[in-house]
Amino acid sequence: MADLLFTHSYLILLFPLLSFVTISLRPVQLSPKMAGRFAIGCQGLSMLYGLAVAAAYWQTVIGQPQLYPARSLVCFDLAWLNFSPTLTANMGIFLDPISVMMIVVISIISFLVNIYSVGYMKDDPGFARFFALMALFSFSMLGLVISSNILQMFVFWELVGMSSYALIGFWYQKPSAVAASKKAFVVTRFADTFFLIGIIVVSFYTQSFDFQTLNSPETAALLDHTFMLGIVPINLLTLATILIFTGGWGKSAMFPLHIWLPDAMEGPTPVSSIIHSATMVVAGVFLTARMFPLFAASEVTLAVVQFVGAFTALFAAIIAITQKDIKRILAFSTLSQLGYMLFSLGVAKMVTGIHPGAEINPLGYSAAMYHVFTHAFFKCMLFLGAGAIIHAVHSNDIMDMGGLRRLMPKTYWSLLTACLAIGGIFPFSGFWSKDAILLAALQSGHYIVCAVGLATGGLTAFYIFRFFFLTFHGRARSKFHDVRENSWMTFSIMALTIPTVTAGMLEHLFVSEVTVPGLAYTPNFSHPLWLPTLASLAGIAGISLAWTFYGRGRTEAAERCRLRIAPVYQVIYNKFYIDEVYLFITHKIIFHGIAAPIKWLDRHIVDGAMNLIGEFLQQGGKAVRLLQNGQLQLYLGVTTLGFIALLFLGR
């Protein structure tokens, strides 16, 4: 049975693709209602098949380590593109712990978001188009995580970017949605250019796109040499890995390429949920984990991953504490949590001398993947809950809300579990995955990063409960009309409370099974009691501070504090003016300072010179045409004058 499931594992992709083709091309007439149900059915079949493949993988591959020592399985591998006699790109399905984990997460969340969308999008004129694009997005993301080689991954990577562009700009009548989709497309394509160059570099030297080949010690040794770029020495391994990581840098919206993600909130809330929870933005983390053995061979690359992740985690959390738009708060929260995941991968490199004889701490890798898993569910629930609130009160501003606890009780209690989870409160799932990340940083000797993680945890608890108290507690600050919970939407929100509450029980499973490929030992999960205690105290302190400022929906204390630090608050509220800096660089410097003079030079000098030559030839042609008029007397006269001139010149 397991062999049959593995042989036909392509069905995981086939069902979403069938949904996209059927709804978009409509070979049979589908009403909007039927299109939604058809999309849910196809996504449900994909989810069931994905869960069946995951169960078969667990029983067959994980359960028989003597047969599968690498804990990976290539279900099929077909020749696709032949670039040279020694370099061929295949198309296949690769199963290992992280790809199977992502199959489970993506398929479940896609299914629940599709159900939610029936209620959220029911009156939208683009109802059927929305479900077609969601199916394409799910197909692309599933294809990305099960790719057997890096070129195949890049193809699905670009499909994810294309479908997210269409979904972010779904309401194309809104100029802000069009601008947001273009910003996301341009920034991620910019990063993907470096990713493609990195693929070209590693495939040129290794003559392979296959992940198992690229992640081998032989490949690291082959690339680990220095060449001179002018007078600058460059290590090829470091260059290639940073180029590849830059693709994930942009896709996961790490600083300073983060500017597109908050604006992506212009899309419908189900789009925000699926992009921010387990799919598009996590692709960068997944790429780093997939290429981790090669990245780990370069100390510089993992240092870059660690710094970018830690800085973004703290930077985004600070911005989130000032935002008023409910979806932007969650957007910056996503940036912060992605930073957690990346710095966890970065701290997997041991500080020299901490543990003699060990270079890699596999707990950093395991903890990052565990946080990908737990974060997917509670962040998806937070976005779906925010969408339900927006759908009910018709506002994104938390300052217009309040008093929704009694009006939306199911959403209230569900979001409370999600807030406790992301705040790192015991025993919810976020507590366990964040604790594992902090422990990895501590074990590896990265004490500053561990401190950043603790501080970020406290800030996270503060801003998420600020959002929670202002939304649900106190009196309503606006007049609400006909506020009620939609059954389609509430079902998905409540269903996500199950993994949010119970995923903590999978901690030791992730730690023991989701480990660095090629390492024969499992992480050391023994830790001092003070670390989880300190992390919990940071979370409790954040919640307490949020209650002090915003408990029962009050804002007076927070307003007094804001006035005391008004200049600093304004800088943080405006996201440190980084968007304005980008606009200044692009519009004032690049467009006006560089592009405009080049345009003038092209139009007036280059084009002008060509136009002058053309005009000269045209006038010369007119002169020749005047002489070639067919009148014999003119020809004889000109000939006579020519002879006279020759005789005169001859003298």
BADOVO-61541 format. One record per residue (C-alpha): residue in three letters; x, y, z. Coordinates in steps of 0.2 Angstrom, whole numbers, padded with zeros to 4 digits, always signed. Each point is the difference from the previous one (the first is absolute). Example, Ala and Ser with C-alpha at 12.3 -4.5 7.8 and 13.67 -1.06 7.14 Angstrom:
% BADOVO-61541
Ala+0062-0022+0039Ser+0006+0017-0003
% end
This chain:
% BADOVO-61541
Met+0000+0000+0000Ala+0014+0012+0004Asp+0009-0003-0016Leu-0016+0004-0009Leu-0003+0016+0009Phe+0018+0005-0004Thr-0001-0005-0018His-0015+0011-0002Ser+0005+0014+0011Tyr-0002+0013-0014Leu-0018-0001+0004Ile+0004+0013+0014Leu+0004+0012-0013Leu-0013-0006-0013Phe-0016+0004+0010Pro+0004+0019+0003Leu+0006+0001-0019Leu-0017-0008-0005Ser-0009+0013+0011Phe+0009+0014-0008Val-0002-0006-0018Thr-0018-0004+0002Ile-0006+0016+0009Ser+0011+0012-0011Leu-0003-0008-0017Arg-0018-0007+0004Pro-0002-0014-0012Val-0016-0003+0009Gln-0011+0015+0006Leu+0003+0002+0019Ser-0010+0012+0010Pro+0010+0010+0013Lys-0007-0010+0014Met+0005-0016-0009Ala+0017+0006-0004Gly+0003+0003+0018Arg-0006-0017+0005Phe+0010-0008-0014Ala+0016+0009+0006Ile-0003-0006+0018Gly-0003-0018-0006Cys+0016+0000-0010Gln+0010+0007+0014Gly-0008-0012+0012Leu+0006-0015-0011Ser+0017+0008-0001Met+0001+0001+0019Leu-0006-0018+0002Tyr+0012-0007-0012Gly+0014+0011+0008Leu-0004-0007+0017Ala+0000-0017-0007Val+0017+0002-0008Ala+0006+0007+0017Ala-0006-0015+0010Ala+0008-0012-0013Tyr+0016+0010+0001Trp+0000-0001+0019Gln-0003-0019+0000Thr+0011-0004-0015Val+0015+0012+0001Ile+0001+0006+0018Gly-0006-0017+0006Gln+0014-0010-0009Pro+0016+0010+0002Gln+0011-0015-0005Leu-0008+0001-0017Tyr+0000+0019-0001Pro+0015+0007+0010Ala-0002+0017-0009Arg-0019+0001+0005Ser-0004+0005-0018Leu-0009-0007-0015Val+0000+0005-0018Cys-0018-0006-0006Phe+0004+0003-0018Asp+0014+0009-0010Leu-0003+0004-0019Ala+0012+0008-0012Trp-0007+0018-0004Leu+0013+0012-0007Asn+0016-0005-0008Phe+0012+0014+0001Ser+0016-0009-0005Pro+0006-0018-0001Thr+0005+0001+0019Leu-0014+0011+0006Thr-0018-0005+0000Ala-0014+0007+0011Asn-0013-0013+0006Met-0017+0002+0006Gly-0005-0010+0015Ile-0007-0002+0017Phe+0012+0000+0015Leu-0007-0005+0018Asp+0010+0003+0016Pro-0006+0007+0017Ile-0001+0018-0005Ser-0009-0003-0016Val-0012-0011+0008Met-0003+0012+0014Met-0003+0014-0013Ile-0012-0011-0010Val-0011-0003+0016Val+0001+0019+0005Ile-0004+0007-0018Ser-0014-0012-0004Ile-0009+0002+0017Ile+0001+0019+0000Ser-0005+0001-0018Phe-0015-0011+0003Leu-0006+0011+0015Val+0004+0016-0009Asn-0011-0005-0015Ile-0014-0005+0012Tyr+0002+0017+0009Ser+0000+0009-0017Val-0017-0006-0004Gly-0007+0012+0014Tyr+0012+0014-0003Met-0001+0001-0019Lys-0018-0004-0002Asp-0006+0017-0007Asp+0016+0003-0010Pro-0003+0001-0019Gly+0017-0009-0002Phe-0005-0015+0011Ala+0004-0013-0013Arg+0016+0008-0005Phe+0006+0001+0018Phe-0002-0019+0002Ala+0009-0003-0016Leu+0015+0011+0005Met+0000-0008+0017Ala+0001-0017-0008Leu+0015+0005-0011Phe+0009+0007+0016Ser-0003-0017+0009Phe+0007-0009-0015Ser+0015+0011-0001Met+0004-0001+0018Leu-0002-0019+0001Gly+0011-0002-0015Leu+0013+0011+0008Val+0002-0011+0016Ile+0000-0017-0009Ser+0013+0005-0014Ser+0014-0012-0002Asn+0012+0013-0007Ile+0004+0018+0002Leu-0005+0005-0018Gln-0017-0008+0002Met-0002+0009+0016Phe+0004+0016-0009Val-0014-0003-0013Phe-0013-0002+0014Trp+0008+0014+0010Glu-0004+0012-0015Leu-0017-0007-0001Val-0003+0004+0018Gly+0006+0017-0003Met-0012+0002-0015Ser-0015-0007+0009Ser+0003+0011+0015Tyr+0002+0015-0011Ala-0018-0004-0007Leu-0007-0003+0017Ile+0007+0016+0008Gly-0006+0010-0014Phe-0017-0009-0001Trp-0010+0016+0003Tyr+0008+0008-0015Gln-0012+0014+0001Lys+0009+0007+0015Pro+0016+0009-0005Ser+0008-0005+0017Ala-0003-0018-0004Val+0008+0002-0017Ala+0015+0009+0008Ala+0002-0013+0013Ser+0000-0014-0012Lys+0013+0008-0011Lys+0011+0004+0015Ala-0001-0018+0005Phe+0004-0006-0017Val+0015+0012-0003Val+0008-0003+0017Thr-0001-0019-0001Arg+0005+0000-0018Phe+0015+0010+0004Ala+0005-0013+0014Asp-0004-0014-0012Thr+0013+0006-0013Phe+0014-0003+0013Phe-0008-0017+0004Leu+0001-0005-0019Ile+0018+0006-0001Gly+0004-0011+0015Ile-0008-0015-0008Ile+0010+0003-0016Val+0016+0001+0010Val-0002-0016+0010Ser-0007-0010-0015Phe+0014+0006-0011Tyr+0013-0007+0013Thr-0009-0015+0005Gln-0009-0005-0016Ser-0016-0004+0010Phe-0016+0008+0006Asp-0004-0014+0012Phe-0001+0005+0019Gln+0008-0016+0006Thr+0015+0004-0011Leu+0001+0019+0004Asn-0001-0004+0019Ser+0014-0013+0000Pro+0017+0004+0008Glu+0008-0003-0017Thr-0010+0015-0007Ala+0005+0011+0015Ala+0019-0005-0003Leu-0001+0003-0019Leu-0007+0018+0003Asp+0011+0004+0015His+0013+0010-0009Thr+0005+0018-0002Phe+0001+0010-0016Met+0005+0018-0003Leu-0014+0013-0006Gly+0012+0014-0004Ile+0010+0002+0016Val-0014-0007+0011Pro+0002-0019+0005Ile-0017-0009-0001Asn-0004-0017+0007Leu-0011-0009-0014Leu-0009-0010+0013Thr-0005+0015+0010Leu-0005+0010-0016Ala-0011-0014-0007Thr-0009-0004+0017Ile-0003+0019+0003Leu-0007+0002-0017Ile-0012-0015+0002Phe-0005+0007+0018Thr-0004+0017-0008Gly-0015-0008-0009Gly-0006-0006+0017Trp+0005+0017+0008Gly-0013+0008-0012Lys-0013-0013+0001Ser+0000+0000+0019Ala+0000+0019+0000Met+0015+0002+0011Phe+0007+0017+0003Pro+0003+0010-0010Leu-0010-0009-0013His-0015+0000+0011Ile-0009+0015-0007Trp-0012-0010-0011Leu-0008-0011+0013Pro-0010+0013+0011Asp-0007+0007-0017Ala-0005-0018-0005Met-0014+0003+0013Glu-0010+0008-0014Gly-0005-0017-0007Pro-0015-0009+0008Thr+0002-0006+0018Pro+0001-0019-0006Val+0014+0005-0011Ser+0009+0008+0014Ser-0003-0015+0011Ile+0007-0013-0012Ile+0015+0011-0005His+0005+0004+0018Ser-0003-0017+0008Ala+0008-0015-0009Thr+0003+0004-0018Met+0008+0014-0009Val+0010+0009+0013Val+0005-0016+0008Ala+0008-0005-0017Gly+0016+0009+0004Val+0002-0009+0017Phe-0004-0017-0009Leu+0013+0004-0013Thr+0013+0004+0013Ala-0004-0016+0009Arg+0000-0010-0016Met+0018+0006-0004Phe+0005+0000+0018Pro+0015-0012-0002Leu+0007+0010-0014Phe-0003+0017+0009Ala+0007-0007+0016Ala+0017-0003-0009Ser+0002+0018-0001Glu+0002+0009+0017Val-0004+0017-0008Thr-0016-0005-0008Leu-0007-0007+0017Ala+0006+0016+0008Val-0010+0010-0013Val-0015-0011+0003Gln+0001+0002+0019Phe+0002+0019-0001Val-0013+0003-0012Gly-0013-0011+0009Ala+0004+0007+0018Phe+0000+0018-0006Thr-0016-0002-0010Ala-0008-0009+0015Leu+0003+0015+0012Phe-0003+0014-0013Ala-0017-0007-0006Ala-0006-0003+0018Ile+0005+0018+0005Ile-0010+0007-0015Ala-0015-0011+0004Ile-0003+0008+0017Thr-0005+0016-0008Gln-0011-0005-0015Lys-0019+0002+0000Asp-0005-0009-0015Ile-0005-0018+0006Lys+0008-0008-0015Arg+0016+0010+0000Ile+0003-0005+0018Leu-0001-0018-0005Ala+0011+0003-0015Phe+0014+0007+0010Ser-0003-0014+0013Thr+0003-0012-0015Leu+0016+0009-0004Ser+0006-0002+0018Gln-0004-0019+0001Leu+0008-0003-0017Gly+0016+0008+0008Tyr-0002-0012+0014Met+0001-0015-0012Leu+0014+0007-0010Phe+0011+0004+0015Ser-0003-0017+0007Leu+0007-0007-0016Gly+0015+0012+0002Val+0004-0005+0018Ala+0002-0018-0006Lys+0018+0004-0003Met+0009-0002+0017Val+0011+0014+0007Thr+0018-0006+0000Gly+0005-0009+0016Ile-0018-0001+0007His-0001-0019-0003Pro+0017-0007-0006Gly-0002-0011-0015Ala-0017+0006-0005Glu-0003+0013-0014Ile-0019-0002-0002Asn-0013+0000+0013Pro-0015-0009-0008Leu-0012+0007+0012Gly+0001+0017-0009Tyr-0006-0009-0016Ser-0014-0010+0009Ala-0006+0015+0010Ala-0002+0010-0016Met-0010-0013-0008Tyr-0011-0003+0015His-0003+0019+0001Val-0005+0000-0018Phe-0013-0014+0004Thr-0007+0009+0016His+0000+0017-0007Ala-0010-0005-0015Phe-0015-0005+0009Phe-0001+0014+0013Lys+0005+0014-0012Cys-0013-0007-0013Met-0013+0001+0014Leu+0005+0018+0005Phe-0003+0006-0018Leu-0016-0010-0003Gly-0006+0008+0017Ala+0005+0017-0006Gly-0009-0003-0016Ala-0016-0005+0009Ile+0001+0016+0011Ile+0003+0011-0015His-0014-0009-0009Ala-0012+0004+0015Val+0005+0018+0004His+0006+0006-0017Ser+0016+0008+0007Asn+0018-0005+0001Asp+0004+0013+0014Ile+0001-0008+0017Met-0004+0017+0008Asp-0017-0001-0008Met-0004-0017+0008Gly-0002-0006+0018Gly-0014-0009+0008Leu+0000-0015-0012Arg+0002-0013+0014Arg-0019-0003+0002Leu-0004+0003-0018Met+0013-0012-0007Pro+0003-0013+0014Lys+0006-0014-0011Thr+0013+0011-0008Tyr+0004+0007+0016Trp+0005-0016+0009Ser+0008-0007-0016Leu+0011+0015-0002Leu+0005+0000+0019Thr+0008-0017-0003Ala+0009+0007-0015Cys+0006+0015+0009Leu+0006-0011+0015Ala+0009-0011-0012Ile+0010+0014-0010Gly+0003+0008+0017Gly+0010-0015+0006Ile-0012-0005+0014Phe+0000-0017+0007Pro-0007-0013-0005Phe-0004+0007-0017Ser+0009-0005-0016Gly+0010+0016-0002Phe+0008-0002+0017Trp+0008-0017-0005Ser+0007+0006-0016Lys+0007+0017+0006Asp+0008-0009+0015Ala+0009-0012-0012Ile+0006+0015-0010Leu+0007+0009+0015Leu+0008-0016+0007Ala+0008-0003-0017Ala+0008+0018+0001Leu+0005-0003+0018Gln+0008-0017-0004Ser+0009+0007-0015Gly+0008+0014+0009His-0010+0014-0008Tyr-0004+0009+0016Ile-0004+0017-0008Val-0012-0008-0013Cys-0008-0010+0015Ala-0003+0017+0009Val-0008+0007-0016Gly-0011-0015-0001Leu-0006+0003+0018Ala-0003+0019-0002Thr-0009-0004-0016Gly-0011-0012+0009Gly-0005+0013+0013Leu-0004+0012-0014Thr-0010-0013-0009Ala-0011-0003+0015Phe-0002+0019+0002Tyr-0006+0004-0018Ile-0011-0015-0002Phe-0009+0003+0016Arg-0001+0019-0004Phe-0010-0006-0016Phe-0010-0012+0010Phe-0005+0011+0014Leu-0004+0015-0011Thr-0010-0011-0012Phe-0011-0010+0013His+0000+0008+0017Gly-0007+0016+0007Arg-0014+0010-0009Ala-0003+0001-0018Arg+0009+0016-0007Ser-0011+0000-0016Lys-0018-0004-0004Phe-0001-0018-0006His-0015-0006-0011Asp-0005-0018-0002Val+0016-0007+0008Arg-0001-0019-0001Glu+0011-0015-0003Asn+0000-0009-0017Ser-0001-0019+0001Trp+0012-0003-0014Met+0013+0012+0007Thr-0002-0006+0018Phe+0002-0018-0004Ser+0017+0003-0007Ile+0005+0011+0014Met-0005-0013+0014Ala+0007-0014-0010Leu+0017+0008+0001Thr-0001+0001+0019Ile+0004-0019+0001Pro+0018+0000-0007Thr+0002+0017+0009Val-0003-0008+0017Thr+0007-0018-0004Ala+0015+0003-0011Gly+0011+0001+0015Met-0001-0018+0003Leu+0010-0003-0017Glu+0015+0009+0007His+0011-0016+0003Leu-0006-0007-0017Phe+0007+0015-0009Val+0016+0000+0010Ser+0004-0018-0003Glu-0006-0002-0018Val+0001+0017-0008Thr+0019+0002+0001Val+0014+0006-0012Pro+0002-0012-0015Gly+0016-0010+0001Leu+0003+0002+0019Ala+0000-0016+0009Tyr-0005+0007+0017Thr-0015+0008+0007Pro-0002+0016+0010Asn+0004+0002+0018Phe-0016+0006+0008Ser+0005+0001+0018His-0001+0018+0005Pro+0001+0010+0016Leu-0017+0004+0009Trp+0004+0018+0000Leu-0002+0002-0019Pro-0018-0005-0002Thr-0004+0009+0016Leu+0008+0016-0006Ala-0009-0001-0017Ser-0016-0003+0009Leu+0003+0015+0011Ala+0004+0011-0015Gly-0017-0005-0008Ile-0009+0003+0016Ala+0008+0017+0002Gly-0005+0004-0018Ile-0018-0005+0004Ser+0000+0010+0016Leu+0006+0015-0008Ala-0013-0001-0014Trp-0013-0002+0014Thr+0006+0016+0009Phe-0001+0010-0016Tyr-0014-0007-0009Gly-0010-0012+0012Arg-0019+0001-0001Gly+0003+0010-0016Arg+0007+0016+0009Thr+0013+0010-0010Glu+0003+0015+0012Ala+0015-0007+0008Ala+0008-0004-0017Glu-0004+0017-0007Arg+0009+0008+0015Cys+0015-0010-0003Arg-0001+0003-0019Leu+0000+0019+0003Arg+0016-0002+0011Ile+0010-0008-0014Ala-0010+0007-0015Pro+0015+0003-0012Val+0006-0018+0003Tyr-0017-0007-0001Gln-0003+0009-0017Val+0016-0007-0007Ile-0005-0018+0005Tyr-0018+0002-0006Asn+0006+0006-0017Lys+0011-0016-0001Phe+0016+0010+0003Tyr-0004+0008-0017Ile+0008-0014-0010Asp-0013+0001-0013Glu+0003+0018-0002Val+0018-0003-0002Tyr-0003-0013-0013Leu-0012+0012-0009Phe+0013+0014+0001Ile+0013-0012-0007Thr-0011-0006-0014His-0009+0015-0005Lys+0012+0015+0004Ile+0017-0009-0003Ile-0003-0014-0012Phe-0015+0007-0010His+0004+0018+0000Gly+0018+0001+0003Ile+0006-0015-0011Ala-0014-0006-0011Ala-0006+0018-0005Pro+0017+0005-0006Ile+0003-0016-0009Lys-0017+0002-0008Trp+0004+0017-0006Leu+0017-0006-0007Asp-0009-0014-0009Arg-0014+0011-0007His+0010+0015-0005Ile+0018-0006-0003Val-0001-0018-0006Asp-0017+0001-0008Gly+0004+0018-0006Ala+0016-0006-0008Met-0009-0014-0009Asn-0014+0012-0005Leu+0013+0012-0007Ile+0008-0013-0010Gly-0017-0006-0006Glu-0005+0018-0005Phe+0017+0002-0009Leu-0003-0015-0010Gln-0018+0005-0004Gln+0005+0017-0006Gly+0014-0008-0011Gly-0013-0012-0007Lys-0011+0015-0004Ala+0015+0008-0009Val+0003-0015-0010Arg-0018-0002-0004Leu+0000+0018-0008Leu+0014-0005-0011Gln-0008-0016-0006Asn-0015+0008-0007Gly+0000-0008-0018Gln+0003+0017-0010Leu+0013-0003-0014Gln+0004+0019-0001Leu+0005+0000+0019Tyr+0011-0015-0002Leu+0009+0007-0016Gly+0002+0017+0009Val+0008-0008+0016Thr+0011-0011-0011Thr+0006+0016-0010Leu+0003+0009+0016Gly+0010-0015+0007Phe+0011+0000-0015Ile+0004+0018+0001Ala+0004-0002+0018Leu+0012-0014-0004Leu+0008+0010-0013Phe+0002+0015+0011Leu+0007-0010+0015Gly+0012-0009-0013Arg+0008+0017-0003
% end
